[in-house]
Amino acid sequence: MVDFARNIFVTALTAICFAVPLGIGQAASVEDVALLKSAERQKVLVEGAKKEGKLTFYTTLIIDQVVRPMKEAFEKEYPFIQMDYFRGNSDRITQRVFAEYQAKRYAVDVVDGSSTTTMIKRASLLQRFYSPHLAEYPAELKDPESYWGVSNLYFHTIGYNTRMVKPNEVPKTYEDLLHPRWKGQMIWSTGRGGGGPVLIGNMLQTMGESAGKAYLQKLRGQNIAKSTASARQVLDMVIAGEQPIVLVIFNHHAYISKSAGAPSEWQPLEPVPATISTIGIPKFAPHPHAAMLFMDFVLSKRGQKVMQLSNYLPAHPEMPALQADLKPGGGRFKRVNYMNPERQFDQGNDWVDYFQKNFVQ
């Protein structure tokens, strides 16, 4: 993943070279639709979408858990649109878009993911858009240049086995992780988007470079176990009793496991790092009217309700999580470091390098 991120612009520039000959007309048409703000906007989008009849969504979201419910709700509201989808991680989606644009085959209308829109934007292949629902979101949850919105949130906390960690022992602060009690008793994933590098980035961003690295060197002495498995899988290892504590999980995963009867619980350490799943429109979306109706739907409370009922954490500030305390203000934590996806993309390799040199080698 690191190599892919470092070489992204080589692929991107190639994609641009192949994409430019498409013709200005189609690009302008997508732009006109995406930025439409007139009083007749909804009517124009609906009429255009009826002619298009289709929408293709490339997504990182789990199909059975939320994509199918989102498709069902969207098609119920707009029965004249058939929504197709493809699932992959951000890298795979981006590579697919670039390959299609090189071949002048423009199939995708909407993309999402933690870094998908950033990589496509850096290749000048993402379209600015307007949605009236963006006004309902705080600045940290929308692009200031209007290239992306946010569909859902991920809050990174620690997780622990409730049979192995007593309530009065649970670490409540980052300093608590340095207690001798936890030396050799913690584990984390080596994954870039949901493991050690996220904690490193959070420390450097919130504490500053000098203080952050000083803390991390102390944490290094705790002999944290490592796994190349995903954060979800490492949480399952902790639930199975392989280690008492896992650092850097999605808090809703621990909640889901707890609800199923597992000895699972999560604890926020403030400021809680949060990554965001962004959503946007590629520059040459073949069904721009349907794409904008879908963007509006996902960003609206209607679409965010689908996220909520699917046990995802909705991004809309007025839409609580199904379990309210999974989001800030729900009673368990307040201070959050929303990790801007573009800043995370720019600095992510440095976080991975620091993690590899200090916690892996």
C-alpha positions in Angstrom: 0.0 0.0 0.0 2.8 2.4 0.8 4.4 1.7 -2.6 1.1 2.3 -4.3 0.6 5.6 -2.5 4.2 6.8 -3.4 3.8 5.9 -7.0 0.2 7.1 -7.4 1.0 10.1 -9.5 2.8 8.1 -12.2 -0.4 6.1 -12.7 -2.5 9.3 -12.3 -0.6 11.2 -15.0 -1.0 8.3 -17.4 -4.7 8.3 -16.7 -5.0 12.0 -17.4 -3.1 11.7 -20.6 -5.6 9.1 -21.8 -8.6 10.9 -20.4 -8.1 14.3 -21.9 -9.0 13.4 -25.5 -12.6 12.5 -24.3 -13.8 15.8 -25.4 -14.7 18.9 -23.5 -18.5 18.5 -24.1 -19.0 15.5 -21.9 -16.8 16.9 -19.1 -18.7 20.2 -19.2 -22.0 18.3 -19.1 -21.0 16.5 -16.0 -19.8 19.7 -14.4 -23.0 21.5 -15.3 -25.1 18.8 -13.6 -22.9 18.4 -10.6 -22.8 22.1 -9.8 -26.5 22.9 -10.6 -28.0 25.2 -8.0 -31.2 26.5 -9.7 -34.6 26.4 -8.1 -35.5 23.7 -10.7 -32.5 21.5 -9.6 -34.5 18.6 -8.3 -36.7 18.5 -11.3 -33.8 18.7 -13.7 -32.0 15.8 -11.9 -35.1 13.6 -11.8 -35.9 14.2 -15.5 -32.2 13.5 -16.5 -32.0 10.4 -14.3 -35.1 9.0 -15.9 -33.4 9.1 -19.2 -30.1 7.6 -17.8 -31.9 4.9 -15.9 -28.8 3.6 -14.2 -26.1 4.4 -11.6 -22.8 2.6 -10.9 -21.3 2.9 -7.4 -17.7 1.8 -6.5 -17.6 1.4 -2.8 -15.5 0.2 0.2 -18.6 -0.4 2.3 -19.7 -3.9 3.3 -22.3 -5.2 0.7 -24.6 -7.2 2.9 -24.5 -4.8 5.9 -25.1 -1.5 4.2 -24.8 -1.4 0.4 -27.8 -3.6 -0.3 -30.0 -1.7 2.2 -28.8 1.6 0.6 -29.6 0.3 -2.9 -33.0 -0.8 -1.8 -33.8 2.5 -0.1 -32.5 4.6 -3.0 -34.3 2.6 -5.7 -37.5 2.8 -3.6 -37.3 6.6 -3.7 -36.2 6.6 -7.4 -37.6 3.4 -9.0 -36.5 4.5 -12.4 -32.8 4.1 -11.5 -31.1 0.8 -11.3 -28.1 0.9 -9.0 -25.1 -1.4 -9.7 -22.1 -1.6 -7.4 -18.5 -2.9 -7.1 -16.7 -3.4 -3.8 -13.0 -3.1 -3.1 -10.6 -1.2 -0.9 -9.6 2.4 -1.7 -6.5 1.3 -3.6 -8.3 -1.3 -5.7 -11.1 1.2 -6.6 -8.7 3.9 -7.6 -6.6 1.5 -9.7 -9.9 0.3 -11.4 -10.9 3.9 -12.2 -7.5 4.7 -13.6 -7.5 1.6 -15.8 -11.0 2.4 -17.1 -10.0 6.0 -17.9 -6.9 4.9 -19.7 -9.1 2.6 -21.8 -11.6 5.5 -22.3 -14.3 3.3 -20.7 -16.2 5.5 -18.3 -18.3 3.2 -16.1 -18.4 4.6 -12.6 -20.6 7.4 -11.4 -19.9 7.6 -7.6 -16.9 6.4 -5.5 -16.3 6.3 -1.8 -13.5 5.3 0.6 -11.0 6.7 3.1 -8.5 7.7 0.4 -10.3 7.0 -2.9 -11.5 10.6 -3.6 -8.1 12.0 -2.6 -6.2 9.9 -5.1 -8.7 10.5 -7.9 -8.7 14.2 -7.1 -4.9 14.4 -7.2 -5.1 12.9 -10.7 -7.5 15.7 -11.7 -10.2 13.2 -12.3 -12.7 14.1 -9.6 -15.6 16.5 -10.2 -16.6 19.3 -7.9 -20.3 19.2 -6.9 -23.0 21.0 -5.1 -25.5 19.4 -2.7 -27.8 21.4 -0.5 -27.2 18.9 2.3 -23.5 19.9 2.5 -24.6 23.0 4.4 -25.7 20.7 7.3 -22.2 19.3 7.8 -19.3 20.9 9.8 -16.2 22.1 8.0 -14.1 19.1 9.0 -16.6 16.8 7.3 -16.7 18.3 3.8 -14.1 19.4 1.3 -13.6 23.2 1.3 -13.3 23.0 -2.6 -16.5 20.8 -2.8 -14.9 17.7 -4.3 -16.1 15.3 -1.6 -18.6 14.9 1.2 -18.6 12.3 4.0 -20.8 9.3 4.2 -19.8 7.7 7.5 -17.2 7.8 10.3 -14.8 5.5 12.0 -13.7 6.2 15.6 -10.4 4.5 16.6 -10.3 3.4 20.3 -8.8 0.5 22.2 -10.6 -2.7 22.7 -10.3 -5.3 25.4 -11.3 -8.7 26.7 -13.7 -8.1 29.6 -12.6 -11.5 31.2 -9.0 -10.4 31.2 -9.2 -6.8 32.1 -11.0 -5.7 35.2 -13.1 -2.5 35.0 -10.8 -0.6 37.4 -7.8 -1.6 35.3 -9.0 -0.3 31.9 -6.6 2.4 30.5 -8.5 5.7 30.3 -5.7 7.9 28.9 -2.7 7.5 26.6 -0.5 7.7 29.6 -2.2 4.7 31.1 -1.0 2.6 28.2 2.5 3.1 29.6 1.8 1.4 32.9 4.1 -1.6 33.6 0.9 -3.8 33.9 0.5 -3.6 30.2 4.0 -4.4 29.0 3.8 -7.3 26.6 0.0 -7.4 27.1 -1.2 -5.3 24.1 -1.4 -6.0 20.4 -2.2 -3.9 17.3 -2.5 -4.3 13.6 0.3 -3.2 11.3 -2.3 -2.0 8.8 -2.0 1.5 7.4 -5.6 2.5 7.8 -6.6 0.9 11.0 -3.5 0.0 13.0 -0.4 1.4 14.6 0.2 4.1 12.0 -3.2 5.7 12.9 -2.2 6.0 16.6 1.2 7.5 15.5 -0.5 10.0 13.3 -2.9 11.0 16.1 -0.1 11.5 18.6 2.0 13.6 16.2 -1.0 15.7 15.1 -2.4 16.3 18.6 0.7 16.5 20.7 3.1 18.0 18.2 6.2 16.4 16.6 8.5 16.6 19.6 6.1 15.7 22.4 4.5 13.1 20.2 7.7 11.3 19.4 8.8 11.4 23.0 5.5 9.7 24.0 5.9 7.1 21.2 9.4 6.2 22.4 7.9 5.4 25.8 5.2 3.4 24.2 7.8 1.5 22.2 9.1 0.1 25.5 5.8 -1.6 26.1 6.7 -4.4 23.6 3.4 -4.3 21.8 2.6 -7.5 19.8 2.0 -7.0 16.1 -0.3 -8.7 13.6 -0.7 -8.2 9.8 -4.4 -9.0 10.2 -7.0 -6.3 10.0 -8.0 -4.4 13.2 -11.3 -6.4 13.1 -9.4 -9.7 13.1 -7.0 -8.6 15.8 -10.0 -7.7 18.0 -11.3 -11.2 17.4 -7.9 -12.5 18.6 -8.3 -10.5 21.8 -11.8 -11.8 22.3 -10.4 -15.3 22.0 -7.9 -14.5 24.8 -4.7 -14.2 22.9 -4.0 -10.7 24.4 -6.0 -8.6 26.9 -5.9 -5.3 24.9 -5.9 -4.3 21.3 -4.9 -0.8 20.3 -6.6 1.0 17.4 -9.9 -0.7 16.5 -13.2 0.7 15.2 -15.3 1.1 18.3 -18.4 -0.1 16.6 -16.8 -3.5 16.0 -16.3 -4.0 19.7 -19.9 -3.0 20.3 -21.2 -5.4 17.6 -19.2 -8.3 19.2 -20.4 -7.4 22.7 -24.0 -7.4 21.4 -23.4 -10.9 20.1 -22.4 -12.0 23.6 -18.6 -11.8 23.3 -16.3 -10.6 26.1 -15.7 -7.4 24.2 -15.6 -3.8 25.2 -14.1 -0.5 23.9 -12.6 2.5 25.7 -12.0 5.9 24.1 -8.6 7.6 24.7 -9.1 11.3 24.0 -8.5 12.9 21.7 -10.0 10.0 19.7 -8.6 9.7 16.2 -11.4 9.5 13.6 -11.1 8.6 9.9 -13.8 9.5 7.5 -15.2 7.8 4.4 -15.5 10.3 1.7 -17.8 10.2 -1.3 -17.5 11.9 -4.7 -18.1 11.9 -8.5 -15.4 11.0 -11.1 -15.0 13.6 -13.7 -16.6 11.7 -16.6 -19.5 10.0 -14.7 -21.7 8.6 -17.5 -24.9 9.1 -15.4 -24.4 12.5 -13.7 -28.1 13.2 -13.0 -28.5 9.8 -11.2 -25.1 10.3 -9.5 -26.2 13.6 -8.0 -29.5 12.2 -6.8 -27.5 9.4 -5.1 -25.0 11.9 -3.6 -28.0 14.0 -2.2 -29.5 10.8 -0.9 -26.4 9.5 0.9 -25.7 12.9 2.5 -29.3 13.5 3.5 -30.8 12.3 6.8 -32.7 9.7 4.7 -29.5 8.1 3.5 -27.8 8.6 6.9 -30.6 6.8 8.5 -29.8 3.7 6.4 -26.2 4.0 7.7 -27.5 4.2 11.2 -29.8 1.2 10.9 -26.9 -0.8 9.3 -24.7 -0.3 12.4 -22.5 2.1 10.5 -21.7 5.5 12.1 -23.5 8.2 10.2 -21.5 11.3 9.4 -24.5 13.7 9.6 -24.1 15.7 12.9 -27.8 15.3 13.7 -27.9 11.6 13.1 -26.8 9.6 16.1 -25.3 6.1 16.0 -27.7 3.2 16.6 -25.8 2.9 19.9 -25.6 6.6 20.7 -22.3 6.5 22.7 -20.3 5.3 19.7 -20.3 8.9 18.4 -18.9 12.0 20.3 -21.5 13.6 22.5 -23.2 10.3 23.2 -21.8 10.1 26.7 -18.4 8.4 26.5 -16.2 10.9 24.7 -16.1 14.4 23.3 -12.7 15.3 22.0 -12.0 14.0 18.5 -9.2 14.4 16.0 -10.9 14.1 12.6 -8.0 13.1 10.3 -8.4 15.0 7.1 -8.1 12.4 4.3 -5.8 14.6 2.2 -3.5 15.4 5.1 -3.6 11.7 6.0 -2.6 10.8 2.5 0.3 13.3 2.4 1.6 12.3 5.9 0.6 8.7 6.0 3.8 7.4 4.5 5.8 9.1 7.2 3.6 7.5 9.9 4.1 4.1 8.3 7.8 4.6 8.1 8.0 5.7 11.7 5.9 2.7 12.7 8.0 0.3 10.7 11.4 1.6 12.1 10.3 1.9 15.7 7.7 -0.8 16.3 8.3 -3.5 13.7 12.0 -3.8 12.9 
